[in-house]
Amino acid sequence: MAWQSILDRFRPVGAPGPAGPAGVPSQDATGPAGELAAVFAALRPDVERAAALVAAAREDAARAVAAAREQAAATVAAARTAAPAERDAARAAVEQEVVAETDRLAADAADQVAALAERGAQRMPDLVARAVARLVGEQT
């Protein structure tokens, strides 16, 4: 019957051929809302199930967010507890690096001083001989 009422909405149009009058609704007593009421009534359980699923998903999401916040708070608390020990360990590591670098620089400097002293010791007799020769040459 529903299909018949939908089809009854339009007036028959003329046979194929030249343009004629267009088909228009002959009667629209119930309107589209009346025709679609059965469709919406059939969809109501699905809409209610979808709304229940959305509500359940929102509750699950709220629980997940609460659990994540608790975990984040615990992580932050543990980090704050461990921070002083980590700072001390980092400070000790940096101090060790500085001491090692200072020792290395001191050893390099000592090697350079020894090399300069050795080179000076090697050159000293020649320089003394030249200075003496110059002084003797100026005296004569």
MDTraj code that builds the backbone (N, CA, C; nanometers):
import mdtraj as md
import numpy as np

residues = "MET ALA TRP GLN SER ILE LEU ASP ARG PHE ARG PRO VAL GLY ALA PRO GLY PRO ALA GLY PRO ALA GLY VAL PRO SER GLN ASP ALA THR GLY PRO ALA GLY GLU LEU ALA ALA VAL PHE ALA ALA LEU ARG PRO ASP VAL GLU ARG ALA ALA ALA LEU VAL ALA ALA ALA ARG GLU ASP ALA ALA ARG ALA VAL ALA ALA ALA ARG GLU GLN ALA ALA ALA THR VAL ALA ALA ALA ARG THR ALA ALA PRO ALA GLU ARG ASP ALA ALA ARG ALA ALA VAL GLU GLN GLU VAL VAL ALA GLU THR ASP ARG LEU ALA ALA ASP ALA ALA ASP GLN VAL ALA ALA LEU ALA GLU ARG GLY ALA GLN ARG MET PRO ASP LEU VAL ALA ARG ALA VAL ALA ARG LEU VAL GLY GLU GLN THR".split()
xyz = np.array([
    [0.0819, -0.1185, 0.0000],
    [0.0000, 0.0000, 0.0000],
    [0.0862, 0.1248, 0.0000],
    [0.2039, 0.1180, 0.0739],
    [0.2901, 0.2350, 0.0811],
    [0.3442, 0.2690, -0.0565],
    [0.3788, 0.1657, -0.1333],
    [0.4314, 0.1940, -0.2672],
    [0.3218, 0.2537, -0.3561],
    [0.2027, 0.2067, -0.3385],
    [0.0947, 0.2597, -0.4197],
    [0.0700, 0.4058, -0.3862],
    [0.0797, 0.4445, -0.2580],
    [0.0558, 0.5845, -0.2234],
    [0.1679, 0.6730, -0.2749],
    [0.2914, 0.6184, -0.2785],
    [0.4025, 0.6971, -0.3327],
    [0.3800, 0.7180, -0.4821],
    [0.3406, 0.6139, -0.5494],
    [0.3189, 0.6260, -0.6937],
    [0.1970, 0.7117, -0.7253],
    [0.0997, 0.7133, -0.6357],
    [-0.0199, 0.7934, -0.6589],
    [0.0069, 0.9425, -0.6452],
    [0.1210, 0.9787, -0.5934],
    [0.1499, 1.1212, -0.5740],
    [0.1670, 1.1945, -0.7065],
    [0.2014, 1.1254, -0.8103],
    [0.2311, 1.1916, -0.9382],
    [0.1202, 1.1646, -1.0395],
    [0.0871, 1.2685, -1.1134],
    [-0.0116, 1.2541, -1.2204],
    [0.0552, 1.1882, -1.3402],
    [-0.0165, 1.1136, -1.4120],
    [0.0423, 1.0558, -1.5314],
    [0.0747, 1.1664, -1.6319],
    [0.1809, 1.1472, -1.7031],
    [0.2209, 1.2451, -1.8045],
    [0.1907, 1.1874, -1.9407],
    [0.2035, 1.2707, -2.0387],
    [0.1708, 1.2290, -2.1748],
    [0.2692, 1.1285, -2.2292],
    [0.2352, 1.0753, -2.3449],
    [0.3181, 0.9759, -2.4120],
    [0.4445, 1.0434, -2.4630],
    [0.5452, 0.9627, -2.4949],
    [0.6662, 1.0225, -2.5501],
    [0.6342, 1.1012, -2.6761],
    [0.7126, 1.2044, -2.6924],
    [0.6917, 1.2912, -2.8083],
    [0.7311, 1.4319, -2.7734],
    [0.6641, 1.5282, -2.8314],
    [0.7009, 1.6669, -2.8001],
    [0.6739, 1.6979, -2.6532],
    [0.7374, 1.8049, -2.6073],
    [0.7233, 1.8431, -2.4667],
    [0.5781, 1.8641, -2.4316],
    [0.5426, 1.8145, -2.3145],
    [0.4069, 1.8289, -2.2671],
    [0.4093, 1.8786, -2.1239],
    [0.2981, 1.8788, -2.0559],
    [0.2969, 1.9239, -1.9165],
    [0.3752, 1.8274, -1.8280],
    [0.4445, 1.8826, -1.7292],
    [0.5245, 1.8005, -1.6375],
    [0.4355, 1.7363, -1.5343],
    [0.4821, 1.6202, -1.4827],
    [0.4080, 1.5533, -1.3781],
    [0.4285, 1.6266, -1.2463],
    [0.3243, 1.6545, -1.1746],
    [0.3317, 1.7245, -1.0466],
    [0.2555, 1.6441, -0.9434],
    [0.2849, 1.6642, -0.8159],
    [0.2107, 1.5896, -0.7140],
    [0.0610, 1.6171, -0.7252],
    [-0.0181, 1.5094, -0.7202],
    [-0.1625, 1.5270, -0.7289],
    [-0.2235, 1.5508, -0.5929],
    [-0.1663, 1.4870, -0.4917],
    [-0.2145, 1.5095, -0.3568],
    [-0.0989, 1.4888, -0.2598],
    [-0.0912, 1.5726, -0.1615],
    [0.0179, 1.5643, -0.0643],
    [-0.0399, 1.5850, 0.0744],
    [-0.1376, 1.5037, 0.1073],
    [-0.2052, 1.5214, 0.2356],
    [-0.1146, 1.4827, 0.3514],
    [-0.0381, 1.3726, 0.3393],
    [0.0466, 1.3296, 0.4500],
    [0.1827, 1.3967, 0.4463],
    [0.2319, 1.4315, 0.3295],
    [0.3613, 1.4967, 0.3175],
    [0.4756, 1.3985, 0.3360],
    [0.5985, 1.4463, 0.3192],
    [0.7147, 1.3581, 0.3327],
    [0.7281, 1.3005, 0.4733],
    [0.6901, 1.3758, 0.5753],
    [0.7028, 1.3248, 0.7122],
    [0.6144, 1.2027, 0.7321],
    [0.4954, 1.2041, 0.6752],
    [0.4058, 1.0892, 0.6875],
    [0.4599, 0.9680, 0.6149],
    [0.5214, 0.9912, 0.4986],
    [0.5766, 0.8801, 0.4230],
    [0.6994, 0.8206, 0.4917],
    [0.7793, 0.9064, 0.5584],
    [0.9040, 0.8607, 0.6197],
    [0.8870, 0.8154, 0.7644],
    [0.7697, 0.8310, 0.8214],
    [0.7482, 0.7931, 0.9609],
    [0.7777, 0.6450, 0.9834],
    [0.7384, 0.5603, 0.8934],
    [0.7626, 0.4168, 0.9077],
    [0.9123, 0.3867, 0.9004],
    [0.9831, 0.4586, 0.8124],
    [1.1267, 0.4368, 0.7994],
    [1.1981, 0.4774, 0.9287],
    [1.1600, 0.5936, 0.9810],
    [1.2235, 0.6397, 1.1051],
    [1.1876, 0.5496, 1.2233],
    [1.0671, 0.4984, 1.2246],
    [1.0282, 0.4064, 1.3313],
    [1.1100, 0.2778, 1.3234],
    [1.1382, 0.2315, 1.2017],
    [1.2189, 0.1099, 1.1858],
    [1.3646, 0.1353, 1.2262],
    [1.4114, 0.2576, 1.2094],
    [1.5504, 0.2916, 1.2432],
    [1.5709, 0.3241, 1.3917],
    [1.4640, 0.3470, 1.4662],
    [1.4741, 0.3888, 1.6059],
    [1.5598, 0.2938, 1.6902],
    [1.5439, 0.1594, 1.6826],
    [1.6289, 0.0707, 1.7640],
    [1.7780, 0.0836, 1.7293],
    [1.8063, 0.1006, 1.5999],
    [1.9466, 0.1170, 1.5603],
    [2.0040, 0.2481, 1.6138],
    [1.9245, 0.3530, 1.6106],
    [1.9694, 0.4823, 1.6624],
    [1.9925, 0.4726, 1.8130],
    [1.9042, 0.4028, 1.8832],
    [1.9215, 0.3867, 2.0279],
    [2.0451, 0.3027, 2.0601],
    [2.0696, 0.1954, 1.9809],
    [2.1901, 0.1154, 2.0009],
    [2.3156, 0.1978, 1.9750],
    [2.3122, 0.2802, 1.8720],
    [2.4273, 0.3660, 1.8417],
    [2.4513, 0.4648, 1.9553],
    [2.3456, 0.5216, 2.0097],
    [2.3603, 0.6150, 2.1220],
    [2.4184, 0.5430, 2.2439],
    [2.3758, 0.4186, 2.2673],
    [2.4304, 0.3414, 2.3801],
    [2.5783, 0.3108, 2.3578],
    [2.6163, 0.2790, 2.2343],
    [2.7575, 0.2542, 2.2032],
    [2.8415, 0.3794, 2.2244],
    [2.7881, 0.4941, 2.1831],
    [2.8606, 0.6201, 2.2016],
    [2.8772, 0.6490, 2.3509],
    [2.7737, 0.6271, 2.4289],
    [2.7832, 0.6505, 2.5736],
    [2.8852, 0.5569, 2.6373],
    [2.8854, 0.4303, 2.5965],
    [2.9824, 0.3345, 2.6510],
    [3.1245, 0.3721, 2.6107],
    [3.1404, 0.4170, 2.4871],
    [3.2738, 0.4585, 2.4416],
    [3.3215, 0.5801, 2.5194],
    [3.2335, 0.6721, 2.5477],
    [3.2718, 0.7901, 2.6266],
    [3.3135, 0.7497, 2.7680],
    [3.2416, 0.6548, 2.8276],
    [3.2788, 0.6069, 2.9608],
    [3.4151, 0.5374, 2.9582],
    [3.4375, 0.4541, 2.8554],
    [3.5678, 0.3874, 2.8409],
    [3.6793, 0.4898, 2.8237],
    [3.6538, 0.5901, 2.7429],
    [3.7545, 0.6941, 2.7216],
    [3.7829, 0.7699, 2.8504],
    [3.6792, 0.7992, 2.9279],
    [3.6991, 0.8696, 3.0552],
    [3.7824, 0.7845, 3.1511],
    [3.7556, 0.6520, 3.1545],
    [3.8356, 0.5637, 3.2395],
    [3.9804, 0.5584, 3.1918],
    [3.9999, 0.5515, 3.0610],
    [4.1363, 0.5462, 3.0068],
    [4.2120, 0.6751, 3.0372],
    [4.1453, 0.7881, 3.0250],
    [4.2096, 0.9166, 3.0559],
    [4.2446, 0.9231, 3.2043],
    [4.1549, 0.8774, 3.2905],
    [4.1834, 0.8783, 3.4345],
    [4.3024, 0.7884, 3.4666],
    [4.3073, 0.6704, 3.4053],
    [4.4205, 0.5795, 3.4293],
    [4.5503, 0.6402, 3.3780],
    [4.5451, 0.7043, 3.2631],
    [4.6656, 0.7682, 3.2078],
    [4.7121, 0.8825, 3.2971],
    [4.6183, 0.9577, 3.3514],
    [4.6563, 1.0671, 3.4427],
    [4.7222, 1.0129, 3.5690],
    [4.6672, 0.9027, 3.6224],
    [4.7279, 0.8411, 3.7415],
    [4.8685, 0.7915, 3.7105],
    [4.8842, 0.7279, 3.5955],
    [5.0163, 0.6776, 3.5573],
    [5.1147, 0.7931, 3.5374],
    [5.0682, 0.9009, 3.4749],
    [5.1553, 1.0171, 3.4550],
    [5.1951, 1.0785, 3.5883],
    [5.1008, 1.0869, 3.6809],
    [5.1325, 1.1415, 3.8131],
    [5.2352, 1.0537, 3.8845],
    [5.2208, 0.9223, 3.8730],
    [5.3174, 0.8312, 3.9356],
    [5.4553, 0.8455, 3.8706],
    [5.4589, 0.8602, 3.7397],
    [5.5860, 0.8768, 3.6689],
    [5.6544, 1.0062, 3.7110],
    [5.5769, 1.1139, 3.7213],
    [5.6334, 1.2428, 3.7632],
    [5.6852, 1.2342, 3.9066],
    [5.6103, 1.1687, 3.9939],
    [5.6545, 1.1547, 4.1330],
    [5.7838, 1.0737, 4.1407],
    [5.7925, 0.9656, 4.0644],
    [5.9150, 0.8846, 4.0640],
    [6.0324, 0.9653, 4.0094],
    [6.0078, 1.0444, 3.9072],
    [6.1150, 1.1270, 3.8498],
    [6.1621, 1.2321, 3.9491],
    [6.0683, 1.2909, 4.0205],
    [6.1073, 1.3913, 4.1211],
    [6.1871, 1.3269, 4.2341],
    [6.1534, 1.2037, 4.2692],
    [6.2269, 1.1332, 4.3735],
    [6.3684, 1.0984, 4.3266],
    [6.3806, 1.0564, 4.2011],
    [6.5098, 1.0134, 4.1479],
    [6.5969, 1.1298, 4.1014],
    [6.5417, 1.2474, 4.0865],
    [6.6157, 1.3602, 4.0298],
    [6.7419, 1.3966, 4.1082],
    [6.7387, 1.4088, 4.2417],
    [6.8612, 1.4451, 4.3129],
    [6.9750, 1.3451, 4.2915],
    [6.9444, 1.2160, 4.2957],
    [7.0482, 1.1148, 4.2744],
    [7.1027, 1.1238, 4.1318],
    [7.0162, 1.1471, 4.0351],
    [7.0606, 1.1598, 3.8962],
    [7.1479, 1.2836, 3.8786],
    [7.1092, 1.3938, 3.9436],
    [7.1926, 1.5154, 3.9376],
    [7.3307, 1.4889, 3.9955],
    [7.3350, 1.4207, 4.1114],
    [7.4637, 1.3896, 4.1741],
    [7.5481, 1.3006, 4.0837],
    [7.4866, 1.2017, 4.0221],
    [7.5604, 1.1128, 3.9318],
    [7.6124, 1.1902, 3.8111],
    [7.5321, 1.2781, 3.7570],
    [7.5753, 1.3580, 3.6422],
    [7.6889, 1.4515, 3.6823],
    [7.6769, 1.5119, 3.7998],
    [7.7825, 1.6018, 3.8489],
    [7.9140, 1.5247, 3.8656],
    [7.9080, 1.4044, 3.9232],
    [8.0280, 1.3229, 3.9426],
    [8.0898, 1.2849, 3.8085],
    [8.0072, 1.2494, 3.7125],
    [8.0588, 1.2133, 3.5801],
    [8.1284, 1.3324, 3.5151],
    [8.0692, 1.4510, 3.5271],
    [8.1305, 1.5706, 3.4688],
    [8.2613, 1.6026, 3.5402],
    [8.2621, 1.5898, 3.6714],
    [8.3856, 1.6157, 3.7454],
    [8.4959, 1.5187, 3.7036],
    [8.4620, 1.3919, 3.6840],
    [8.5608, 1.2938, 3.6389],
    [8.6153, 1.3309, 3.5014],
    [8.5276, 1.3737, 3.4129],
    [8.5711, 1.4146, 3.2799],
    [8.6640, 1.5351, 3.2882],
    [8.6293, 1.6315, 3.3743],
    [8.7122, 1.7516, 3.3888],
    [8.8493, 1.7146, 3.4454],
    [8.8518, 1.6282, 3.5464],
    [8.9799, 1.5866, 3.6050],
    [9.0629, 1.5134, 3.4999],
    [9.0024, 1.4244, 3.4246],
    [9.0762, 1.3506, 3.3213],
    [9.1302, 1.4466, 3.2152],
    [9.0491, 1.5424, 3.1737],
    [9.0930, 1.6404, 3.0729],
    [9.2052, 1.7265, 3.1280],
    [9.1942, 1.7677, 3.2547],
    [9.2997, 1.8483, 3.3172],
    [9.4292, 1.7684, 3.3258],
    [9.4208, 1.6430, 3.3648],
    [9.5400, 1.5582, 3.3711],
    [9.6032, 1.5416, 3.2330],
    [9.5203, 1.5243, 3.1320],
    [9.5719, 1.5095, 2.9962],
    [9.6409, 1.6374, 2.9498],
    [9.5787, 1.7517, 2.9772],
    [9.6401, 1.8792, 2.9387],
    [9.7712, 1.9026, 3.0145],
    [9.7739, 1.8670, 3.1428],
    [9.8962, 1.8825, 3.2217],
    [10.0071, 1.7921, 3.1677],
    [9.9738, 1.6701, 3.1299],
    [10.0732, 1.5782, 3.0735],
    [10.1251, 1.6311, 2.9400],
    [10.0343, 1.6858, 2.8564],
    [10.0777, 1.7443, 2.7296],
    [10.1707, 1.8626, 2.7535],
    [10.1351, 1.9467, 2.8489],
    [10.2195, 2.0623, 2.8805],
    [10.3559, 2.0174, 2.9315],
    [10.3592, 1.9152, 3.0171],
    [10.4870, 1.8640, 3.0683],
    [10.5713, 1.8079, 2.9544],
    [10.5072, 1.7394, 2.8588],
    [10.5808, 1.6870, 2.7431],
    [10.6381, 1.8015, 2.6592],
    [10.5598, 1.9064, 2.6411],
    [10.6090, 2.0216, 2.5641],
    [10.7254, 2.0902, 2.6356],
    [10.7132, 2.1045, 2.7675],
    [10.8222, 2.1662, 2.8451],
    [10.9476, 2.0813, 2.8336],
    [10.9343, 1.9500, 2.8453],
    [11.0505, 1.8607, 2.8350],
    [11.1125, 1.8710, 2.6965],
    [11.0318, 1.8776, 2.5921],
    [11.0833, 1.8894, 2.4559],
    [11.1577, 2.0212, 2.4379],
    [11.0985, 2.1299, 2.4910],
    [11.1658, 2.2599, 2.4808],
    [11.2972, 2.2601, 2.5587],
    [11.2977, 2.1998, 2.6764],
    [11.4201, 2.1953, 2.7570],
    [11.5270, 2.1137, 2.6852],
    [11.4872, 2.0028, 2.6251],
    [11.5840, 1.9201, 2.5532],
    [11.6390, 1.9936, 2.4320],
    [11.5502, 2.0611, 2.3575],
    [11.5955, 2.1368, 2.2415],
    [11.6888, 2.2506, 2.2841],
    [11.6525, 2.3153, 2.3960],
    [11.7396, 2.4222, 2.4483],
    [11.8739, 2.3681, 2.4913],
    [11.8736, 2.2529, 2.5550],
    [11.9993, 2.1919, 2.5988],
    [12.0851, 2.1536, 2.4787],
    [12.0224, 2.1097, 2.3718],
    [12.0980, 2.0731, 2.2528],
    [12.1564, 2.1971, 2.1836],
    [12.0823, 2.3053, 2.1854],
    [12.1263, 2.4261, 2.1145],
    [12.2181, 2.5141, 2.1996],
    [12.2140, 2.4934, 2.3288],
    [12.2890, 2.5811, 2.4202],
    [12.4402, 2.5852, 2.3898],
    [12.5107, 2.4727, 2.3734],
    [12.6550, 2.4804, 2.3487],
    [12.6885, 2.5630, 2.2240],
    [12.6131, 2.5463, 2.1165],
    [12.6377, 2.6214, 1.9941],
    [12.6141, 2.7701, 2.0165],
    [12.5042, 2.8031, 2.0861],
    [12.4737, 2.9444, 2.1116],
    [12.5791, 3.0074, 2.2029],
    [12.6244, 2.9339, 2.3034],
    [12.7275, 2.9856, 2.3936],
    [12.8576, 3.0078, 2.3158],
    [12.8922, 2.9137, 2.2301],
    [13.0152, 2.9264, 2.1513],
    [13.0058, 3.0461, 2.0588],
    [12.8921, 3.0686, 1.9972],
    [12.8769, 3.1836, 1.9082],
    [12.8828, 3.3133, 1.9863],
    [12.8196, 3.3155, 2.1053],
    [12.8230, 3.4376, 2.1865],
    [12.9646, 3.4674, 2.2321],
    [13.0369, 3.3653, 2.2742],
    [13.1756, 3.3848, 2.3185],
    [13.2610, 3.4317, 2.2018],
    [13.2404, 3.3703, 2.0867],
    [13.3196, 3.4107, 1.9695],
    [13.2902, 3.5550, 1.9333],
    [13.1724, 3.5972, 1.9411],
    [13.1358, 3.7352, 1.9096],
    [13.1992, 3.8284, 2.0103],
    [13.1928, 3.7919, 2.1394],
    [13.2518, 3.8762, 2.2421],
    [13.4049, 3.8837, 2.2258],
    [13.4648, 3.7737, 2.1968],
    [13.6114, 3.7701, 2.1774],
    [13.6467, 3.8505, 2.0528],
    [13.5648, 3.8382, 1.9493],
    [13.5905, 3.9116, 1.8251],
    [13.5755, 4.0605, 1.8459],
    [13.4906, 4.1032, 1.9319],
    [13.4712, 4.2444, 1.9582],
    [13.5854, 4.2963, 2.0462],
    [13.6452, 4.2141, 2.1279],
    [13.7526, 4.2525, 2.2179],
    [13.8844, 4.2673, 2.1441],
    [13.9003, 4.2016, 2.0375],
    [14.0282, 4.2077, 1.9690],
    [14.0352, 4.3129, 1.8659],
])
top = md.Topology()
chain = top.add_chain()
for i, resn in enumerate(residues, 1):
    res = top.add_residue(resn, chain, resSeq=i)
    for name in ("N", "CA", "C"):
        top.add_atom(name, md.element.get_by_symbol(name[0]), res)
traj = md.Trajectory(xyz[None], top)
